[in-house]
Amino acid sequence: MTAPVVLVMGVAGAGKSTVGARLAADLGWAFLDGDDLHPAANIAKMSAGVPLTDADRTPWFVAIGDRIDGWAVSGTPGVVASSALRRAYRDGLRAGRPQIELVYLAGGRDLLTTRLAQRTGHFMPPALLDSQIATLEPPGAEERPIEVDISLPLEHQIADVIAALRARGVSLTPQFNGVS
């Protein structure tokens, strides 16, 4: 069995990086902020307020998949923060990677808008929220998402994810040994 990977997804401002980093730290797992793997052209495009196309996202998702595959080879459990807005993107990341558990950060437009307005130092401008919401295909039941309400305090969000992973029988040990 391969070490588990949690994919934390949602639109801009949902808290993917914050939740993902905290979850990884609490579990003692590796963490990848998918934004760190965006090609420079993608960052320039988003910084200019231009939404990404599927063609722009393809190399990014390949890079994320490669990192997950590297973790699998080394037996490293991990958490990945990535928008993964469309079902096709999630399917692509999950293809051949049954160890991925999906966490969907869900929240209302008003809260997302407020969070984006307060965020500093990020390349994603608040103006792109509408394009993210328009692109979002919320995960269906067949994707088995762990849905988290982003209006809850961070500690509750993390506790909810950990409880759901435990209920699914996911091994939460920091060093995975191939036995769950």
trRosetta pair geometry for C-beta under 8 A, 3 or more apart (Angstrom, degrees):
i j d omega theta_ij theta_ji phi_ij phi_ji
1 99 7.6 126 174 -92 78 106
1 178 5.7 137 56 -167 74 59
1 179 7.1 115 42 -95 120 23
1 180 5.8 -70 107 -16 161 105
2 72 4.8 -16 -153 -140 126 96
2 75 7.8 -142 -152 -113 55 54
2 97 7.8 -97 92 -150 157 64
2 98 7.4 125 40 64 120 80
2 99 4.2 -96 92 -52 109 141
2 178 8.0 -6 -88 -117 20 70
3 71 6.3 -106 75 150 124 95
3 72 6.6 -163 40 -113 87 47
3 75 5.1 117 -37 -171 123 46
3 76 5.6 180 79 78 164 20
3 77 4.2 -129 172 -68 110 64
3 78 7.4 71 121 -2 118 74
3 99 6.4 64 86 -169 37 151
3 171 8.0 -90 -138 75 59 117
3 176 3.7 153 -110 54 100 164
3 178 7.9 -59 -59 -76 71 50
4 77 5.1 19 60 -132 72 106
4 99 5.2 -156 -115 -179 40 95
4 100 8.0 138 -165 -93 64 22
4 101 6.3 7 -169 -5 111 113
4 165 7.7 107 158 -157 160 120
4 170 5.0 69 -97 -163 162 108
4 171 6.3 173 -10 56 121 76
4 172 8.0 -37 47 -85 144 47
4 176 7.1 172 15 -94 71 143
4 180 8.0 83 -41 -101 111 122
5 68 5.5 33 -121 -139 172 104
5 71 6.4 110 -83 91 118 146
5 72 7.9 -57 -33 -64 125 86
5 77 6.8 -167 -76 -158 51 57
5 78 5.1 -1 -119 65 86 81
5 79 7.2 169 -164 -87 61 27
5 80 6.4 21 176 -4 108 106
5 97 7.1 -31 44 170 133 119
5 99 5.3 77 14 116 87 100
5 100 5.0 -30 78 -99 101 66
5 101 7.2 172 86 22 47 71
6 20 7.7 -177 101 -127 105 81
6 23 6.5 -82 83 130 151 144
6 29 7.9 91 18 97 106 162
6 78 7.5 -143 31 109 69 46
6 79 4.7 -13 64 -114 101 78
6 80 7.2 180 89 27 51 65
6 100 7.6 135 -107 -157 18 59
6 101 5.0 -29 -108 70 69 98
6 102 7.9 161 -160 -88 61 12
6 103 5.8 26 179 -10 104 117
6 161 7.3 69 -158 178 150 125
6 165 7.2 -52 -87 -90 124 133
7 80 5.1 -16 -112 67 65 103
7 82 6.4 -42 -161 41 94 105
7 84 6.3 38 163 -12 123 163
7 90 7.4 147 117 -133 153 90
7 93 6.5 106 -107 127 155 145
7 94 7.8 -98 -1 -70 153 91
7 100 5.3 21 -15 -168 115 110
7 101 7.1 177 21 80 74 43
7 102 5.3 -24 67 -109 102 60
7 103 6.8 178 85 26 48 74
8 16 5.0 152 119 -149 105 77
8 19 5.5 -179 -158 94 149 111
8 20 4.3 -147 34 -75 146 98
8 23 7.1 155 -60 25 137 146
8 79 6.4 26 -13 -179 112 99
8 80 6.9 -175 24 88 74 48
8 81 4.9 -26 71 -105 109 67
8 82 7.5 123 71 26 59 56
8 103 4.7 -21 -106 73 66 115
8 105 6.5 40 -178 -27 89 111
9 16 6.7 17 -119 -111 18 123
9 82 6.0 -24 -98 83 83 67
9 83 6.2 62 -153 167 81 21
9 84 3.9 -69 -118 57 134 110
9 85 7.4 -172 179 -68 113 39
9 90 7.0 -47 -54 -89 169 112
9 102 6.7 -26 16 -159 118 90
9 103 7.0 149 21 79 67 58
9 104 5.8 -26 72 -106 90 61
9 105 7.0 -169 89 17 37 83
9 139 7.7 103 74 -37 132 119
10 14 3.3 -80 118 78 133 172
10 15 7.5 8 69 46 143 64
10 16 5.7 -173 46 -64 94 101
10 83 6.9 -86 74 -137 30 56
10 104 6.1 120 -73 -167 91 56
10 105 3.6 -72 -31 62 155 92
10 106 6.7 -143 -119 -65 120 40
10 107 7.7 52 -172 15 139 91
10 150 7.5 134 177 -56 166 134
11 14 5.4 113 59 -34 59 114
11 83 6.6 44 -113 -143 31 101
11 85 6.8 61 -86 -104 70 110
11 112 6.4 8 94 -137 119 146
11 129 6.7 77 158 -148 125 72
11 132 4.1 119 -146 140 102 124
11 133 5.9 16 -109 -71 158 62
11 136 5.7 -54 -64 -68 108 131
12 83 7.2 -17 -53 -101 64 120
12 112 7.2 96 91 -172 65 110
12 116 6.2 56 130 -94 105 121
12 124 5.1 -152 -127 145 136 144
12 126 7.8 -171 119 -116 132 44
12 128 6.4 73 4 92 157 100
12 129 5.7 -117 67 -97 114 72
12 132 5.1 -166 6 -38 95 169
13 111 7.8 161 142 121 117 70
13 112 4.1 112 97 -158 134 74
13 113 7.5 64 168 -47 173 18
13 115 4.1 134 -163 87 101 118
13 116 4.3 -64 -80 -53 130 89
13 119 7.0 -128 -102 -25 83 138
13 126 7.8 54 -58 -117 132 79
13 129 6.6 -2 6 -106 132 115
14 105 3.9 127 159 107 120 123
14 106 7.5 4 -139 -67 123 14
14 107 6.0 165 -125 23 79 114
14 112 6.7 -14 -69 -107 61 103
14 150 5.4 -126 -161 -80 69 153
15 18 4.5 -60 -165 52 83 114
15 19 4.9 79 129 -22 99 103
15 105 5.7 -156 58 -164 89 155
15 115 7.4 -87 -56 -158 83 157
15 150 5.5 160 15 -139 126 114
15 154 7.6 -152 -172 -104 144 92
15 157 7.5 -1 109 155 146 175
16 19 6.3 -61 -139 44 20 102
16 20 5.7 18 164 -17 61 118
16 33 7.9 119 117 -137 98 80
16 34 7.9 -38 139 27 137 107
16 81 3.9 129 149 -163 97 104
16 82 7.0 -161 179 16 147 16
16 83 7.1 -106 -39 -77 163 49
16 105 6.2 -145 -74 15 68 144
17 20 5.8 -57 -136 42 23 111
17 21 5.9 20 166 -17 63 111
17 33 5.0 27 -119 -122 100 117
17 35 7.1 -32 -75 11 122 126
17 81 4.9 142 -84 129 49 170
18 21 6.3 -56 -142 37 21 105
18 22 6.3 14 161 -12 59 113
18 154 6.7 -89 145 -118 115 126
19 22 6.0 -64 -146 42 26 107
19 23 6.0 27 158 -21 66 111
19 81 7.5 135 67 -102 81 114
19 103 7.4 -144 132 125 134 140
19 105 6.3 173 13 -83 158 133
19 148 7.3 137 -142 96 155 159
19 154 7.0 -155 -93 -143 71 87
19 157 5.7 -80 -118 129 115 134
19 158 6.9 -170 -149 -74 77 77
19 161 7.5 122 178 -29 112 151
20 23 5.8 -56 -143 37 26 110
20 24 6.2 24 159 -16 63 108
20 31 6.0 129 143 -149 93 107
20 33 6.9 144 88 -93 139 69
20 79 4.8 171 -163 141 82 117
20 80 6.9 -63 -146 116 137 13
20 81 3.6 -123 -5 -59 160 105
21 24 5.9 -56 -147 39 28 110
21 25 6.2 27 155 -19 64 108
21 31 5.3 78 -112 -170 57 160
21 33 7.2 -6 -62 -65 102 103
21 79 7.7 -167 -72 93 23 132
21 81 7.4 -28 -33 -30 73 137
22 25 5.7 -54 -145 37 31 111
22 26 6.2 29 157 -18 66 107
22 154 6.3 75 28 172 176 119
22 158 5.6 -90 121 -84 116 133
23 26 5.9 -57 -146 38 28 109
23 27 6.2 11 160 -5 64 113
23 29 7.7 -22 125 48 77 120
23 79 5.2 142 91 -109 110 161
23 103 8.0 176 -65 4 170 171
23 158 5.6 -169 -85 -129 75 92
23 161 5.9 -40 -113 92 130 150
23 162 7.5 -173 -138 -59 91 88
24 27 6.1 -68 -143 48 26 100
24 28 8.0 -116 167 60 55 7
24 29 4.7 -104 -144 75 73 87
24 30 6.5 -65 -156 102 125 20
24 31 3.5 180 58 -69 173 105
24 78 6.9 6 -118 -158 115 55
24 79 4.0 -130 -67 30 99 126
25 28 7.6 29 -174 -72 28 35
25 31 7.4 -14 -42 -37 69 139
26 158 6.0 103 1 -178 161 134
26 162 7.3 -80 116 -70 135 134
27 77 7.1 -90 137 113 128 130
27 79 7.4 124 43 -37 133 121
27 162 7.5 -177 -73 -105 102 105
27 172 5.7 -107 -136 -169 107 88
27 174 6.5 160 149 -90 63 68
28 174 3.0 -32 101 -108 130 119
28 175 7.8 -50 122 -31 123 64
29 76 7.6 123 -158 169 76 77
29 77 4.4 -76 -124 105 115 94
29 78 5.3 175 162 -103 107 32
29 79 5.7 103 98 -14 127 91
29 174 6.5 -146 -62 -134 56 60
30 71 6.2 -149 54 -111 144 121
30 76 5.2 33 -8 160 132 121
30 77 7.0 163 21 91 84 46
30 78 3.9 -34 71 -105 96 101
30 79 7.3 -177 90 25 53 64
31 78 6.7 177 -77 -161 26 85
31 79 5.1 -14 -111 65 74 96
31 80 7.9 162 -160 -84 50 35
31 81 7.7 20 -173 -9 93 100
32 36 7.0 -122 -170 47 72 121
32 37 7.5 16 177 -25 113 120
32 64 7.2 149 126 -135 140 80
32 67 5.5 106 -106 139 163 151
32 78 6.4 34 -3 169 100 129
32 79 7.3 -177 30 91 66 51
32 80 4.8 -11 68 -112 105 76
32 81 7.2 -162 97 25 57 69
33 36 4.9 91 79 -13 88 104
33 81 5.0 -14 -125 56 59 117
34 37 5.8 -60 -165 35 52 108
34 38 7.6 74 142 -44 71 82
34 60 7.2 75 172 169 101 105
34 64 5.3 0 -124 -96 104 127
34 80 5.9 65 -56 178 99 93
34 81 5.6 -136 6 90 90 58
34 82 3.4 68 -20 -88 163 88
34 83 7.5 -126 81 3 141 64
35 38 5.7 -23 -162 -11 49 115
35 81 7.5 -26 -5 100 90 104
35 123 7.8 163 -170 39 122 113
37 60 6.0 127 111 -151 95 72
37 63 4.2 -180 175 117 128 133
37 64 5.9 168 68 -64 156 72
37 67 7.1 -116 -75 -25 149 136
38 42 4.2 -117 -177 83 104 130
38 43 5.2 122 110 -52 126 87
38 46 7.9 -33 -179 7 157 135
38 60 5.4 0 -109 -113 58 122
39 42 5.0 100 60 1 76 101
39 43 7.5 -147 97 -2 42 86
39 59 5.8 32 -33 94 128 131
39 60 6.6 -112 -4 -70 84 85
40 43 5.7 -56 -150 38 37 111
40 44 6.2 38 153 -20 69 106
41 44 5.7 -53 -146 37 31 112
41 45 6.3 34 154 -22 64 107
41 56 7.3 -135 111 -137 103 97
42 45 5.7 -55 -148 35 30 113
42 46 6.3 22 157 -12 66 107
42 52 5.9 16 -144 -102 96 124
42 56 5.4 130 -102 176 94 108
42 57 7.7 99 -117 -84 134 48
42 60 6.3 43 -51 -61 168 129
43 46 6.0 -57 -144 41 30 105
43 47 6.0 34 155 -23 65 110
43 123 5.0 -39 -160 178 87 168
44 47 5.7 -55 -143 37 27 114
44 48 6.4 22 157 -14 62 109
45 48 6.0 -65 -155 39 27 107
45 50 4.6 -82 -177 75 81 111
45 52 6.3 105 103 -86 135 71
45 56 6.6 -84 54 -135 163 150
46 49 7.6 58 -178 -68 36 15
46 50 6.9 -103 -82 62 28 63
46 51 7.7 44 -105 -116 73 28
46 52 6.6 -21 -67 -44 98 96
46 123 5.5 78 95 133 111 102
46 124 5.4 -38 162 -101 127 65
46 125 7.4 176 160 10 74 78
46 128 6.4 -16 -153 -59 85 166
47 123 4.6 -62 -76 -163 91 92
47 125 7.2 100 -146 -27 34 100
49 125 5.3 -33 -90 48 81 142
49 127 5.2 -1 -137 80 110 134
49 128 6.4 -161 -146 -57 56 94
51 128 5.9 149 -86 -142 78 102
51 131 3.9 -126 -87 164 138 160
51 132 7.9 -164 -124 -52 111 59
51 135 7.6 171 -169 -41 133 133
52 56 4.0 -131 -161 87 93 137
52 57 5.4 103 140 -54 130 89
53 56 4.8 106 49 2 68 100
53 57 7.2 -139 96 -3 40 89
54 57 5.7 -61 -148 39 34 109
54 58 6.6 53 153 -45 66 93
54 86 8.0 -23 -101 24 101 156
54 88 8.0 -1 -131 92 124 137
55 58 5.9 -33 -151 2 33 117
56 59 8.0 -68 178 30 34 92
56 60 7.4 20 139 -7 65 119
57 60 5.2 -69 -159 44 49 117
57 61 5.8 42 152 -20 85 106
57 89 6.7 -52 145 -106 140 123
58 61 6.1 -60 -146 37 28 104
58 62 6.4 30 156 -20 64 106
59 62 5.4 -51 -146 35 37 116
59 63 6.4 40 154 -22 67 102
60 63 5.8 -54 -154 33 31 111
60 64 6.6 28 150 -16 64 104
61 64 5.5 -49 -145 36 38 112
61 65 6.2 41 154 -20 67 105
61 82 7.9 105 -106 -176 74 148
61 89 5.9 -138 -98 -152 145 88
61 92 5.7 44 152 106 141 132
61 93 6.2 -107 -164 -68 103 91
62 65 5.7 -56 -149 38 30 113
62 66 6.3 35 151 -23 64 104
63 66 5.6 -50 -148 32 32 115
63 67 6.7 33 152 -19 63 101
64 67 5.8 -54 -154 33 34 111
64 68 6.6 33 149 -17 66 104
64 80 6.2 98 -164 -164 110 143
64 82 5.8 32 -125 -80 159 151
64 93 6.4 -29 105 -116 119 114
65 68 5.6 -53 -148 37 35 112
65 69 6.3 37 152 -20 66 105
65 92 7.3 -84 -65 140 136 86
65 93 5.8 -147 -82 -125 92 63
65 97 7.4 -143 -142 -34 86 146
66 69 5.6 -53 -147 37 32 113
66 70 6.5 37 151 -23 63 102
67 70 5.5 -49 -152 31 34 115
67 71 6.7 36 150 -18 63 100
67 80 7.4 133 94 -100 123 123
68 71 5.6 -51 -154 33 35 113
68 72 6.5 40 147 -24 65 102
68 78 7.2 -148 -115 67 65 130
68 80 6.7 -45 -74 -44 103 146
68 93 7.2 97 1 -169 158 89
68 97 5.9 23 135 -135 135 150
68 100 7.2 -3 -156 -77 146 111
69 72 5.4 -48 -150 31 36 116
69 73 6.6 39 152 -21 65 101
69 97 7.6 -99 -75 -90 71 117
70 73 5.7 -50 -150 31 34 112
70 74 6.5 11 158 0 65 109
70 76 7.9 -9 119 41 73 125
71 74 6.1 -71 -147 50 30 97
71 75 7.9 -103 166 68 59 11
71 76 4.1 -100 -151 73 80 99
71 77 7.3 95 174 -107 123 6
71 78 4.8 -85 -126 -3 159 132
72 75 7.7 31 -176 -71 28 32
72 76 8.0 -75 -40 45 20 71
72 97 7.3 -122 -63 -126 142 92
72 99 6.8 162 -102 27 104 148
75 175 7.9 40 127 -175 109 69
75 176 5.2 -152 171 83 85 98
75 177 7.3 42 -180 -106 137 25
75 178 6.5 -58 -127 -53 120 85
76 176 7.1 157 -124 28 12 113
77 171 7.6 -135 -79 94 143 92
77 173 7.7 137 -2 78 147 59
77 174 7.4 -143 47 -159 121 28
77 176 4.9 121 -37 -35 100 124
82 93 7.6 158 79 -88 152 159
83 132 6.9 -105 -152 -142 136 111
84 89 4.9 -167 -146 112 62 118
84 90 4.9 83 176 -75 116 82
84 93 6.5 -54 -115 5 125 147
85 89 6.5 57 48 31 54 144
85 132 6.4 -143 -98 -160 145 71
85 135 4.6 45 131 119 148 104
85 136 4.8 -92 -160 -95 99 54
85 137 6.7 99 150 20 66 69
86 89 4.7 100 62 0 83 100
86 90 7.3 -156 97 0 47 84
86 135 6.3 -74 -54 169 93 88
86 136 7.8 -146 -69 -132 51 21
86 137 5.1 57 -134 17 50 118
87 90 5.8 -60 -151 41 36 108
87 91 6.0 38 152 -22 70 107
87 137 4.8 -69 -24 103 87 140
87 139 7.3 131 -100 -110 82 57
87 140 7.4 13 -104 1 127 102
87 143 7.4 -132 -131 -66 91 137
88 91 5.5 -51 -142 38 31 114
88 92 6.3 36 156 -23 63 104
89 92 5.7 -55 -153 34 29 113
89 93 6.6 24 152 -14 64 106
90 93 5.8 -56 -149 39 34 108
90 94 6.0 19 157 -9 68 114
90 102 6.7 33 -155 -108 129 135
90 139 6.8 40 -13 -97 178 103
90 143 6.6 20 130 -140 146 137
91 94 5.9 -65 -139 47 27 103
91 95 6.2 48 156 -48 65 95
92 95 5.8 -33 -146 3 28 117
93 97 6.8 -63 150 51 58 141
93 100 6.6 134 129 -123 97 171
94 97 5.5 -125 -152 67 36 94
94 98 7.6 65 -176 -92 86 34
94 100 5.0 -126 -111 61 82 138
94 102 7.8 -37 -75 -57 131 111
97 100 5.0 50 124 -18 106 112
101 144 7.7 -76 -143 112 70 109
101 146 6.8 27 160 -7 104 118
101 165 6.3 91 135 -109 170 93
101 168 7.0 145 -119 81 132 161
101 170 6.1 -32 -47 -86 151 151
102 139 6.0 142 138 -104 146 166
102 143 5.7 -21 41 151 160 104
102 144 6.6 124 40 86 107 69
102 145 4.6 -66 107 -109 112 72
102 146 6.8 166 95 17 57 73
103 145 7.0 122 -122 -167 17 82
103 146 4.7 -29 -108 68 70 103
103 148 6.1 15 -177 -8 97 121
103 161 5.6 6 -117 -122 137 118
104 138 6.8 82 -170 -156 148 79
104 139 5.2 -140 -64 19 142 119
104 145 4.3 16 -7 -179 118 139
104 146 7.0 165 21 74 72 46
104 147 4.9 -25 70 -106 105 67
104 148 6.9 168 82 21 50 74
105 148 5.4 -29 -107 70 59 104
105 150 5.1 65 179 -68 95 111
105 157 7.7 25 -117 -155 98 133
106 138 7.2 42 -102 -127 117 119
106 147 5.5 0 2 -166 129 99
106 148 6.8 151 23 70 77 47
106 149 6.4 -40 75 -102 88 46
106 150 6.5 -166 76 -9 33 95
107 111 4.9 -82 162 76 123 132
107 112 5.9 146 97 -51 109 91
107 149 6.8 104 -85 -167 79 54
107 150 3.6 -59 -52 47 131 117
107 151 6.0 143 -126 -38 107 78
108 111 5.2 90 65 13 81 100
108 112 6.9 -149 101 -4 40 93
108 151 7.6 23 16 -55 98 119
109 112 5.6 -61 -145 42 31 112
109 113 6.0 34 158 -23 69 107
109 129 7.5 116 -146 149 83 129
109 133 6.9 12 -98 -93 101 154
110 113 5.8 -54 -146 35 27 112
110 114 6.4 28 155 -18 62 107
111 114 5.7 -55 -149 36 31 112
111 115 6.3 31 155 -18 65 107
111 150 6.5 158 123 98 142 110
111 151 5.9 -111 -95 -85 161 88
112 115 5.8 -56 -148 37 30 110
112 116 6.3 26 157 -16 66 108
112 129 6.0 142 134 -147 119 132
112 150 8.0 64 -73 86 78 151
113 116 5.9 -58 -146 38 28 108
113 117 6.3 30 155 -21 64 108
113 126 6.8 76 -145 -165 62 119
113 129 6.5 -176 -88 84 69 175
114 117 5.8 -57 -149 35 28 112
114 118 6.5 18 156 -12 63 111
115 118 5.9 -67 -152 41 30 106
115 119 6.4 39 152 -37 67 104
116 119 5.5 -45 -145 17 35 117
116 124 7.8 -88 -136 112 108 99
116 126 3.8 130 135 -106 124 94
116 129 5.9 -115 -25 -61 166 127
117 126 5.8 37 -70 -86 59 156
119 122 5.2 -19 149 16 121 129
119 126 7.8 152 44 -66 107 94
124 128 5.9 -98 -171 53 84 135
125 128 5.7 105 70 -5 73 97
126 129 5.8 -14 -174 -19 58 114
127 130 7.5 -38 173 17 49 101
128 131 5.2 -52 -164 40 68 112
128 132 6.0 72 138 -26 82 100
129 132 5.5 -58 -151 37 35 113
129 133 6.2 32 155 -18 70 105
130 133 5.8 -54 -146 37 31 109
130 134 6.2 30 154 -19 65 108
131 134 5.6 -53 -145 39 33 113
131 135 6.2 31 155 -18 65 109
132 135 5.8 -59 -146 39 29 108
132 136 6.3 45 152 -40 64 100
133 136 5.6 -38 -147 12 32 120
139 143 4.1 -103 -169 71 108 144
139 145 3.9 114 87 -40 144 136
139 147 7.8 -159 60 -76 110 94
140 143 5.5 106 59 1 62 99
141 144 7.4 38 172 -73 46 43
146 160 7.5 156 169 134 110 91
146 161 5.8 104 129 -124 145 68
146 164 4.3 132 -127 115 125 158
146 165 7.3 -35 -66 -53 159 70
148 152 7.3 -101 177 39 84 125
148 157 5.0 73 -178 -147 130 90
148 160 5.7 144 -115 90 95 134
148 161 6.3 -21 -75 -62 134 93
149 152 5.0 89 88 -15 95 105
149 157 7.6 -136 67 -97 55 90
150 157 7.1 31 -114 -97 46 137
152 156 4.1 -102 164 87 120 126
152 157 5.3 151 86 -57 111 80
152 160 7.4 68 90 -14 163 138
153 156 4.9 90 61 7 79 103
153 157 7.2 -144 98 -8 40 87
154 157 5.5 -55 -149 33 35 114
154 158 6.3 31 156 -17 69 105
155 158 5.9 -55 -149 37 30 109
155 159 6.2 30 153 -18 64 109
156 159 5.6 -53 -142 39 33 112
156 160 6.2 37 156 -23 65 104
157 160 5.8 -55 -151 33 28 112
157 161 6.6 25 153 -17 63 105
158 161 5.8 -55 -151 35 32 109
158 162 6.3 27 155 -15 67 108
159 162 5.9 -56 -144 40 30 109
159 163 6.1 32 157 -20 65 108
160 163 5.8 -55 -145 37 28 111
160 164 6.3 26 156 -17 63 108
161 164 5.8 -59 -149 38 29 109
161 165 6.3 28 154 -19 66 107
162 165 5.7 -53 -146 37 31 111
162 166 6.3 33 154 -19 64 105
162 172 6.9 61 -148 -121 89 151
163 166 5.7 -54 -149 37 30 112
163 167 6.3 32 152 -22 64 107
164 167 5.6 -52 -146 35 32 114
164 168 6.6 27 154 -15 63 106
165 168 5.8 -62 -153 39 32 108
165 170 4.2 -66 -178 51 88 131
165 172 6.2 104 117 -75 127 111
166 169 7.7 48 179 -68 33 21
166 170 7.0 -82 -73 49 26 81
166 172 6.7 -32 -79 -23 81 135
169 180 6.4 80 151 145 90 126
170 180 7.0 -75 -152 -148 28 129
171 176 6.2 111 102 -121 130 91
171 179 7.4 118 -87 101 153 47
171 180 4.0 -129 -39 -127 111 77
173 176 6.2 140 77 -86 98 50
173 177 7.5 -20 88 0 146 89
